[in-house]
Amino acid sequence: MQKWVSVLWPSFIMSALATVVVFVFLDPAQLALSGGPALTTLGYYSVTFLFLWATTAATTLIAHFFQRPPESFNPD
């Protein structure tokens, strides 16, 4: 359980910050008008946040995986 919390919590924080940064520069209403998917503003925020959370969780999980000692990869 601690492994999953140590992966998901930092990725949650970073994806929340990244979502804020993305939507400082992009307006969801203009995305819908310029031919983007027909989502509400909340839909754009949600999809972006979930995509960024999955991406940062994957990178955090990879970093957590490579922090294991070498003996755990090739036990003799």
Backbone as CSV, one residue per row, in Angstrom:
resi,resn,N_x,N_y,N_z,CA_x,CA_y,CA_z,C_x,C_y,C_z
1,MET,0.817,-1.197,0.000,0.000,0.000,0.000,0.861,1.261,0.000
2,GLN,1.953,1.214,0.764,2.824,2.386,0.846,3.461,2.696,-0.507
3,LYS,3.767,1.650,-1.285,4.336,1.862,-2.614,3.366,2.634,-3.499
4,TRP,2.102,2.243,-3.478,1.119,2.913,-4.335,0.876,4.349,-3.889
5,VAL,0.871,4.575,-2.582,0.698,5.943,-2.085,1.907,6.790,-2.474
6,SER,3.104,6.210,-2.400,4.300,6.969,-2.762,4.390,7.221,-4.265
7,VAL,3.635,6.496,-5.057,3.583,6.739,-6.500,2.432,7.684,-6.854
8,LEU,1.255,7.424,-6.321,0.075,8.178,-6.738,-0.013,9.574,-6.123
9,TRP,0.445,9.753,-4.882,0.313,11.068,-4.254,1.196,12.126,-4.933
10,PRO,2.509,11.887,-5.141,3.296,12.908,-5.843,2.814,13.150,-7.273
11,SER,2.371,12.100,-7.944,1.882,12.297,-9.304,0.577,13.087,-9.315
12,PHE,-0.246,12.936,-8.278,-1.469,13.718,-8.168,-1.142,15.205,-8.008
13,ILE,-0.198,15.512,-7.129,0.191,16.902,-6.896,0.779,17.511,-8.169
14,MET,1.676,16.799,-8.828,2.310,17.336,-10.035,1.313,17.488,-11.187
15,SER,0.368,16.573,-11.301,-0.611,16.707,-12.379,-1.572,17.858,-12.095
16,ALA,-1.875,18.114,-10.837,-2.710,19.271,-10.515,-1.993,20.567,-10.892
17,LEU,-0.712,20.665,-10.568,0.056,21.851,-10.941,0.198,21.971,-12.458
18,ALA,0.427,20.865,-13.122,0.564,20.897,-14.581,-0.754,21.281,-15.250
19,THR,-1.874,20.855,-14.695,-3.170,21.231,-15.244,-3.386,22.739,-15.139
20,VAL,-2.986,23.297,-14.005,-3.090,24.751,-13.845,-2.240,25.460,-14.889
21,VAL,-1.008,24.986,-15.088,-0.111,25.610,-16.064,-0.689,25.485,-17.475
22,VAL,-1.223,24.337,-17.818,-1.789,24.144,-19.163,-2.940,25.114,-19.406
23,PHE,-3.823,25.254,-18.425,-5.003,26.082,-18.654,-4.769,27.556,-18.363
24,VAL,-3.579,27.917,-17.954,-3.215,29.331,-17.951,-3.048,29.793,-19.394
25,PHE,-2.543,28.894,-20.236,-2.269,29.234,-21.631,-3.384,28.832,-22.595
26,LEU,-4.213,27.873,-22.229,-5.295,27.405,-23.104,-6.649,27.690,-22.467
27,ASP,-7.579,28.140,-23.273,-8.940,28.377,-22.815,-9.825,27.235,-23.324
28,PRO,-10.467,26.487,-22.416,-11.299,25.370,-22.873,-12.416,25.787,-23.823
29,ALA,-12.970,26.971,-23.641,-14.042,27.426,-24.538,-13.516,27.621,-25.954
30,GLN,-12.303,28.123,-26.090,-11.734,28.309,-27.415,-11.333,26.977,-28.046
31,LEU,-10.966,25.998,-27.229,-10.660,24.669,-27.774,-11.896,24.067,-28.424
32,ALA,-13.040,24.227,-27.784,-14.279,23.684,-28.339,-14.669,24.411,-29.624
33,LEU,-14.435,25.719,-29.676,-14.795,26.485,-30.868,-13.860,26.244,-32.045
34,SER,-12.622,25.858,-31.755,-11.642,25.674,-32.826,-11.594,24.239,-33.361
35,GLY,-12.627,23.482,-33.120,-12.701,22.146,-33.712,-12.275,21.032,-32.779
36,GLY,-12.117,21.322,-31.504,-11.774,20.278,-30.534,-12.990,19.418,-30.231
37,PRO,-12.821,18.418,-29.397,-13.953,17.568,-29.032,-15.045,18.378,-28.330
38,ALA,-16.267,17.945,-28.466,-17.400,18.652,-27.876,-17.521,18.284,-26.400
39,LEU,-16.696,18.928,-25.580,-16.734,18.714,-24.140,-17.095,20.020,-23.449
40,THR,-17.586,19.889,-22.233,-17.799,21.081,-21.426,-16.453,21.554,-20.886
41,THR,-16.456,22.709,-20.269,-15.225,23.213,-19.657,-14.724,22.236,-18.604
42,LEU,-15.625,21.745,-17.772,-15.250,20.767,-16.752,-14.727,19.488,-17.394
43,GLY,-15.281,19.117,-18.531,-14.798,17.938,-19.250,-13.366,18.093,-19.717
44,TYR,-13.038,19.276,-20.251,-11.654,19.534,-20.653,-10.714,19.479,-19.467
45,TYR,-11.121,20.097,-18.356,-10.287,20.066,-17.155,-10.089,18.633,-16.669
46,SER,-11.161,17.857,-16.672,-11.092,16.481,-16.157,-10.227,15.586,-17.025
47,VAL,-10.440,15.635,-18.338,-9.667,14.786,-19.247,-8.182,15.152,-19.183
48,THR,-7.892,16.438,-19.158,-6.494,16.875,-19.080,-5.862,16.423,-17.777
49,PHE,-6.581,16.609,-16.660,-6.038,16.205,-15.370,-5.790,14.698,-15.317
50,LEU,-6.749,13.910,-15.779,-6.577,12.452,-15.729,-5.445,11.985,-16.636
51,PHE,-5.307,12.605,-17.804,-4.193,12.264,-18.694,-2.857,12.608,-18.030
52,LEU,-2.756,13.786,-17.453,-1.509,14.174,-16.800,-1.234,13.328,-15.566
53,TRP,-2.277,12.940,-14.838,-2.081,12.095,-13.665,-1.573,10.720,-14.079
54,ALA,-2.131,10.150,-15.129,-1.661,8.847,-15.613,-0.220,8.938,-16.105
55,THR,0.112,10.019,-16.790,1.476,10.187,-17.297,2.477,10.339,-16.161
56,THR,2.166,11.201,-15.199,3.105,11.390,-14.091,3.149,10.170,-13.178
57,ALA,2.051,9.446,-13.052,2.071,8.213,-12.263,2.961,7.165,-12.929
58,ALA,2.909,7.090,-14.244,3.764,6.132,-14.954,5.243,6.482,-14.777
59,THR,5.578,7.750,-14.888,6.982,8.125,-14.718,7.439,7.937,-13.280
60,THR,6.574,8.206,-12.315,6.924,7.984,-10.914,7.082,6.497,-10.627
61,LEU,6.235,5.680,-11.215,6.344,4.229,-11.025,7.635,3.692,-11.632
62,ILE,8.022,4.187,-12.790,9.285,3.771,-13.398,10.456,4.183,-12.520
63,ALA,10.433,5.408,-11.991,11.506,5.852,-11.100,11.545,5.005,-9.836
64,HIS,10.377,4.663,-9.303,10.312,3.815,-8.105,10.862,2.426,-8.406
65,PHE,10.584,1.915,-9.584,11.071,0.597,-9.986,12.598,0.573,-10.053
66,PHE,13.197,1.626,-10.622,14.647,1.638,-10.785,15.399,2.017,-9.518
67,GLN,14.711,2.346,-8.455,15.372,2.608,-7.184,15.626,1.328,-6.397
68,ARG,15.139,0.217,-6.897,15.374,-1.053,-6.212,16.846,-1.417,-6.303
69,PRO,17.371,-2.125,-5.309,18.771,-2.539,-5.372,19.000,-3.564,-6.485
70,PRO,20.209,-3.613,-7.035,20.481,-4.549,-8.136,20.264,-6.009,-7.762
71,GLU,20.421,-6.333,-6.510,20.241,-7.736,-6.080,18.801,-8.221,-6.291
72,SER,17.857,-7.309,-6.310,16.468,-7.737,-6.482,16.172,-8.096,-7.945
73,PHE,17.018,-7.659,-8.868,16.839,-7.995,-10.282,17.449,-9.364,-10.609
74,ASN,18.646,-9.631,-10.091,19.366,-10.878,-10.367,19.770,-11.538,-9.056
75,PRO,18.846,-12.222,-8.414,19.253,-12.900,-7.185,20.133,-14.117,-7.498
76,ASP,21.219,-14.217,-6.808,22.146,-15.347,-7.043,21.943,-16.450,-6.047
